[in-house]
Amino acid sequence: MKKQLKNLLTAIFAMVMVVSLAACGKEEITVTFMNGDTTLGTVVAEAGSVLTGYEDYEKLEGYEFLGWFETPTFLASSKVDLSAVTYEESKTLYGSFKSKQVAEDNRAWTIVGTGKSPALALSNWDNNCKDAIVTLTKTGNVTNEFAITVDLFAGDQFQVIHDYSWTDQRGYGWFTEIDDTQFENGGGLGGSAKTSNVNVLMDGNYTITLTTDSDNSKQDTMKIVRNGDPVGAAAEKEEEAPYVVSEKTQIVVKGSWVSDWSENKELTRVEGTNKYTITMELAAETELYFMVWDDGVDTGLGMKYENVTEDSKAVLVDSYNVKVKDAGTYTFTVDVDTMTIQVTK
């Protein structure tokens, strides 16, 4: 009997040791808490356990804490409840902090784009359009909340800008609430979702709401809600006169070889033709966008990946802009008559 009891106790002790060793060997993870680009601190915890010790990171003097998010743009669907959520691997979370004393935003906000929407047809990407039909107005609900209600149609494309400038525009990546059955990331210059165009996938009457923080744009939020079917008719597409090439026609390219796309390079015209060429040494995955200028003025005509010839695609990445696959020396030849780009490496 004593021997059996001893064996039982030995077995129980062994089981406890196994469980203890398993617990001791449980993987540790690190969760990093951010406020914009500033690290507030970290919490080390066992994988799969509820986090503790982060509460002080939610306290910033003069700010209201709005929650933790898994995306730096505070996408609504990425908001997490840390009293319930667990993680199996290390993670970075972003805190949304709104100033309790927000300065009044007196900037003019407008929607710009192109398509069948009467507002976008009027805009046609003209950042100087100041018509009421494209202007967001203050709602009066909360400080610095602006809104516009417009008809949008499948195939339309838009962004929101302030002060009639392309600086710091609000593209797809700024929306914290957006239905991906109604809209998609349309790409754009710079490769950032925040500067990407918004492509409309579903006809409808929509309200776009923008809330801004004049002191910290990282706290800006945008959402778009479908109210129902369009209330008006689509705009009739006007026939555009074809561009006529002249001696003053120029082809200019800009690209991601400069982080802010601020440098323009002019192509050389091939004598006796309407073709223009440039040879460039580029790093892998450099993006380029080609523009038609007339006597130093941008005509608004642009060329990107959809304009490249089929035989050029082998050295490019399928993208919105012309994006080279590998590092090397590339020659770009633009034919203005056919609005095509031939790329050789």
N, C-alpha and C positions, 0 to 999 in steps of 0.2 A: 504493500500500500504506500509505504514511504517512498519507494522507488518510483511508483507511478506519479505521486504528487510532485516529486522532484523533477521528473521528466516534463510534467505539465507546466511547472513554473519555469523551467528552462525554455520551453517552447514559447510561452507568453513573453518572456524576456527577449527572446530572439525576434519575435514579431514587433515588439516595441522598438527595438533597435533598428529594424528595417524601416519602420515608419519614420523614426527620428532621422535616420540617415537620408531618407527620401526628402523629408522636409528641409533638412539642412542643405540638400543639393538643389533646391528649387531655384530657378533662374531669377536673377535680379534684373530689373529694368530701370531706366532713368527717364522721367518725364520732365521736360523743360518747359517753363512757363514764360511767355513773351508778352511784351507790350510794344507792338510795332517791331522795331529793330533792336529794342532793349531787352536783355535777359533779366527777368525778375528773380529767377532762382530755379532750383531743381528739386525734385522729390525722387528718392530711391525707394523702390518697393518691390515686393515679390510679384512676379508675373501672375496675372489673374486675380490680384487682390485689389480691394477698393482703396483708392489713394487717400492719404491723410497728410497734414503738414503743409498744405498749400494755401490755407485760408488767409494768411497775412499778405499773400501776393494779390489778393482781391481788394486791398485797401490802398488807395492812392489819394492823398489829400487834394480836395477840390474836384474830384472826379466821381462819377457814379459808375459802379461796375455793372455791366450788362450781360456778362457771361463768358464762358470759355468756348472756343471754337477750334476745330481741327484745320480750318483754312484761314490764311492771313487776311482774306477779304471778308471774313465773317459771314460766309454763306449760311443761310438759315438752316439748311439741312445738315450742316456740320456742327451745330451747337450740341454740347455734351453736358450731361448731368453727372458731375463727379461723385455724387453720393451713391450712384448706382453703376456707372460704367467701369469696366476693367480693361486692362491692356495686357497683351501677351508679349509685347516687344516695346522697346523704347519709343517715345512719342514726343512731338512738340505741339503745345497748345498755345493759342493766341487769345489774349484777354481783350475784351472790348470795353474801353473806358471812355465815357462821355463827360466832357467838361460841364460842371454845374453853372459856369458863367460863360456861355457861348457868345462871341461877338456877332453882331448882326451881319448877315451876308447880303451885300448890296450888288453882287455881280449879276449880270444879265445871262440867263441860261436859255439856250435854244436847242431844238432838235434839228439835225442836219442829216441829209442822206439822199437817196434816190429811189424811185419806184412809182407805183400806181397810187400811193397815198397822196391826196391833194397837197398835204403839208410838205411831203418829201419831194413831190414833183416841182413844187414852187422853190424849195431849197436847192435841189440838184447839187448838193455838196457845196453850196455857196455859203461860206462862213460869215458873210456880211449881210445875209438875209435877216431883216429885223421885223418882218411882218408878224402880226399878232398870232397868226395860225401856227407859227413855229415856236412861240415863246412860252416857256414855263412860267407860271405865276405862283406867288406865295399863297399857301392854303389858309394860313392863320391858325392852323391846328397846334403846331409846335414851332419853336424857334427854327428858322431857316428850313422850312419844308416847302418845296416847290412841286408843282404838278402840271401835267398837260394831258388832255384826253384827245386822242386822234384815231382816225381810221387807218389801219395798216393792212396790207395785202401780201399774200405769199409772193416771195421774190423781192420784196422791198428790203432795203438795207439802211441802217442808221447808226448814229452816235449822238451824244449830248455834249455840247461845248459851252464854255462861259466866255463872256466878253468878246464874242465873235472871233475867237482865236483858236488855233489848233494846238495850243499849249495846254497840257494837262486835261485832255479830253476824257470823257466818260464813255468807255466802250463796254463790251460784253462782260469783262471781268469785274466790273463795278457792281453788277447786279447781285444782291444778296438773296433776292427772291425772283426766280424766273423759271418758267415751265419749258423743259427741253422738248416737249412735243409741239410747242408754239414758236420757239426761237432756237437758233444755234449760233455758235461762234463762227463768224464770217471771215476771220483772219484780218490782217492789216499790217501796216508798217511796224517794224520793231520786234515782232514776234511775241509781244506781251498780250495776254488776254485783256488787260485793262485798256489797251489801245485798239483792240480788235473791233471790227464792225459787228453789228448785230444783224443776223439774217432772219427775216420773218418767214415762218413756215405755214402759218394759218391765218386766213382772213379774220378780221375782227375789229371791234372798237375797243381800244386799250387805254388805260390810264397809267402813265409813268409818274412815279413819285420819287423825288430826290430829296434827301435830308443831308444837309452839309454842316460841317464844323469849320468855320473860317480859320481857326488856329491849328487844326490838325486834320488834314484831308483823309488820313487813314481811317477816320471815324465816319466818313461819308458813306451813305448807303443809298442804293437804288432798288426799286422793285417795279414790276410791271404786271398788271392784272387785266385779264380779258373780261370786259363787261358784257359782251354778246356779239352779235353779228355787226358788220359795218352799218352805220346809220346813213351813209351817203354813198354816192357812186365813185368808182375808181376814176382817177384822172385819165384823160385821153392822152396817149403818148404822141408827142409832137415829132414830126419827121425832122431829123437833124441834117443840115447840109453837110456833105462830106468835107473833110478838111482838105484844103488846097495847099499843096507844098509850094513854097516859094524860096527865093534866095535867102530869106530871113529865117527860114525854118531851122531849128536846132533840136538835137536830141541830147538830153541830159540824164545822167544816172546818179542815183544816191543809194546808199546801202548800209549794211550793218558793220562795215569795216570801221565805221565811227559809231560809238555806242548810241548816240542820240540822232543818228542819220542826218547830221547837219551839213555834211560835205557833199557838194555837187561836182560831178565831173562831166565835161562836155565831150561828146563823141565827135570824131572827125568825119566829115562828109567825103564819100568816095566821088572823085571828080566825074562830072557828067551823069550822075545817078541820083536817086533819092534814097540811097543807102548810106548809113552812118556806122562807124566802127570804132572799137576801143579794145585794147589789150591790157589785161590787169593781172597782177599777181595776188591771189586770194587765198585766205585760210579756208579750211574745210567748213562747210555749212554757212558760208557768207551769203546773205540775202541781198538782192538788188531789185530796184524798181526804176523803170525807164519812163521818162516824161517828154512830151512834145512841147517845145517852147517856140514862140514866134517873136523874133526881135527882142529877146530877153524876157519875155512875159510867158508865164505858164498858161497853156491853152486849156488845161484840165484833162487833156488826153493822156492816158497812162497805159503802160504795157507791163505785164507780169507773166507768171507761169503759163497762163492760158494762151499767151501769145507766142510761145516758143514753138519752133518747128519740131516735127516728130523725130527727126534724126538728131535733135539736140538733147532729148530727154535722158539718154543713157548716161550723161555726165551730170545730171541734175537730180535733186530730190523733189518728189511730188509735193508741192507746197503752194501757198497763196502767191508769194513773190517768186522771183527767179532765185533759186537756192542751189549753189554748187555743192556737189557731193563730197569731193576731196580737195585737199590743198593742191595748188598748182597755178599754171599760167593759162588764162582763159581769154579767148577773143569773142567779143559779142558784135554781131552785125545786125543792125536794125533796118528793116525795109519799111519805110513810111507808107509806100503805096499799098502794101498788103498788111501793114501793121503786124509784122512778124519779127521774131528775134531768133537768129541762128547762133548757136553756142558751140564753140570748138575748144578742145583742150589739147 
